[in-house]
Amino acid sequence: MLHLGAFIFPSAMANTDFHQKLQELNQKVGITSFKALSQAAAVSERQILRLRRGEIAQMRVDVLLKLSSVLQVSLSELVTTFSSCKLSQEKGVSTQQMLQEIADLKKEYQRSQLQIEQQRELLLQQFQQSSLQLLESLLLQFPVAAQKARENPQLEAVKIVPLVENPLNKLLQTWGVEAIAPVGAEIPYDPQKHQLMAGTAQPNELVKVRYPGYQQGDKLLYRAKVQPTS
C-alpha cells in the first residue's frame, strides 16, 4: 500500500487545529461525529485520530481516498488541509500533481476491477443460461425415463441411468440448480412453482409430480408439471 510518507512533506505544525478543521468538513456533509465519519468511510477510528493529529504523512493513500470521497474534497485538498504545508516542487512536478496522479490511478484501478468482475459475472450467467437451454429437453424428459426404468428393473434402460444421471446431477449441483420435486412425488400444490397439466387444484392440495421443475437460487427456471392425485 502507498503511504504519503513515501513523498516529501514538511512536518505538520503541532499547533494547527486539525480537530476543528475536520469538524468543519464533517458539518458540511452532514456527518455528526468522528465515529460516524469512521463508519461512513469504512476506516478505523484510529485513522480518524491520525488525521486529527496531523499525521497524514503516515496514512495510506487508499484510506485518504475513502475519506476524501466521504468528505467531498479532493485528495490534494485533504492533504493540504491537514498537513498545513505549502506544496513544494520536486523536479518540476508539484506534490499536488503527484497526489492527483495517484488518486486518478487508484480510481482507474478500482473502476477496472469492478468492470472485470461485472464482465466475468455476466459471461458466467450467459454461459449457464445457454447451456441450460441446450439441456432443456434432457432436464425435462430424462427424470421421467429414469423413474420408469426404476419401476421396471427388467428394462435394459436401467443400466444406463447412472451413466447419465450422475454427471447431470453433478453439473446441476455445480451451478446451484435444484429440482423442485422428484418425479412421482406427492407434494402440496404451489401455483408459483407448479404447473397443472390437467384438472384443477387449490393451493396446498396434494398433487403428483409428472415432470420436475428447476430453480437456481431464488430464480425459477422451470415450473414442475403436476396433476391432481385424485
N, C-alpha and C positions, 0 to 999 in steps of 0.2 A: 504494500500500500504506500502511496505517496504521502509524505508529510511536508508541510510548509517549511519545516526546518531544513529541508534539502536546498532551499533557496536562501538568498541573502536578505535578512530582515534585521533592522536595528531592534534592540531590546525594547519591550513595551515599557512605558513610563509607569512607575508604581502608583503615582498619584492620579492617574486617569480614572474617571468614574465609569468603568465598563459596566458595572452593575446597573447604573442609571440608564446608560445607552441601550442596554439590552431590554430593560423595562419599556423604554420608549418604542423600540421596534415591536415588542410584543403587543403593546397597546394599539399600534397602527393596524395590526392584522387581527385584532380581537382575541389575543391569547392572554389569559388571566394570570398565569403563573409560570415560573420556570419549569415546574413539574409538567404542566400542560404542554409547554414547548418541547420538553423531552419526549413526551408521548406522541405529539403531532409529527415530530421529525424522525421518530423511531431511533433515537440515540440515547445513550445513558445520561443520567443526571450528572455524572462525573464530567462528561464532555461539556455540559452547560456550565458547570462550575469553572472549568478551564477557560471558557470564553469570558466569563465574568472576571476572572483574574488577569486576563490579558495574555494568556499562554497560548495564543492562537498559532504560534510557530511550531508548537509540539502536536498540533491536531492533524488528523488525517484529512486529506482532500475530500474523500467521499463523505466524511462526516460534515465537513463545511458545506459541501454541495447540498446535502439534505437540509441543513439549517438555512442556507441562503434561499432555498426553494420555499420553505415554510414561511420565512420572514419576508419573502418577496423582495429580496435585494440581490444584486449580482454578487458573485464570489469576490470580485475585486473590491466592491463597496464594503462587503463584510470584513475583508482583510484590512482595508484602510481604516474602517471604523474602530476595530478592536486591536490594532497594532499601534495606533497613534503615531505613525511614522510617515515620512514623505517617501514615496516610491522612488528608488534610485535607479540609475541606468547601469546596465551591465552589458558591455559590448554592443551598445547601441540599441538594446532591446530592454524596455522597461519591465519591472517586476509585474506591473499591472497587465501588460501584454502577455507575459508568460503564464500568469494565473488564468487569464481568459482563454488562452490556448488549452490549458489543462482542463478547464471547465468544458470547453467545446468538445474536446476529445472524449471526456468522460460521458457527456451526454450522447455523443455519437455512438460510443461503445454500448451504452445501455439501450439505445434505440435498435442497434444491430442485433443485440442479444434477444430483444423482445421479438423482432421480426423473424429471426431464425426459429425461435420457439413456436411462434404462431404458424409459420410455414410448415414446420415439422408436424405439428398437431393437425393441420389441415390436410397434408398429404397422407397421414395415417388414417384419418377419417375417410378420405376419398378411396383409399386402397381397401379399407374394410367394407365400405358400402358397395363398391363394385364387386368385391369377392362374394359378399352376401347375395347380391343379385344373381351371380353365376351359380351359387349354391342353393338358390331358392327351391328348385324342383327337388333336390336331394333332401333339403331340410324338411319339406312338407311330406314327401312320399316315402322316404326310407323308413321313418319310425313306424309307419303303418305296415310296411312289408316285414319289418323286423318283428313286430308284435305277432303277426300271423305265423311267422316261422317259429316263434317260441310256443305258440299254441299248438302247433303240429310239428313236433320234432322230426317226424318222418320226412318232412320236406328237405330236399338237399340244400335249400337256401339257408337253412340254419347254420350251416358250416361257414358261410361267408359273412354272416352277421358281424362277428368280432373284427373281421378284417376291415370293414368299413366303419363300423360304429365307434370303435376305439379311437382311430385318428380323427374322426369328426368331432367326438366329444372333447378331445384334447385341443383341437382348433378353436372350438366354441369357448372352452374354458379360458384359453389364452386371450381371447378377445373380450372376455367378460360377458358372453352371450349365454343366457339361461333359458331353458324350456319353461313355459308357463305351467304345463302339466303333461305327464306322460300319456301316451295313447292307452285308452281303456280305463283310465282313472275316472271315478265319480267324484265330482267336486261341486261346491256351491257356485251357482251361476253369477258371473260378474260381467255385466254388459260392456264394461270398459276394456276387458281383456279377452272376452269370449264372443264368438260369432255363431249364432244359431244356424244350423244347416236346414232345419225343418222344425215345424211346430212352434210353440211359444213357451216361455219360461219367465218366472219372476225372479228378481234378484235374490240370491241365497238359496233358491231351489236347486236340488241336485240335478246335475247334467253329466252326460258321459262324453269324454273327450274322444273325438274321431281323428282329428289332426292336431298336432302340437302347435302351440304358438311360441314366439320367442321375444325376449326383451334383452336390451343391453343397458345395464344400469337402470336409469329411470326412463329410458327411451323404449317405447313399444315398437317392435319391428313387425311382427305378425300376430294377429289375434288367433287364439286357439279355436278351432272349429268344433262345436259341440252339438249334442242333440238331447232332448229330454229323456230321462231314464224310463218314463212310463211308456 
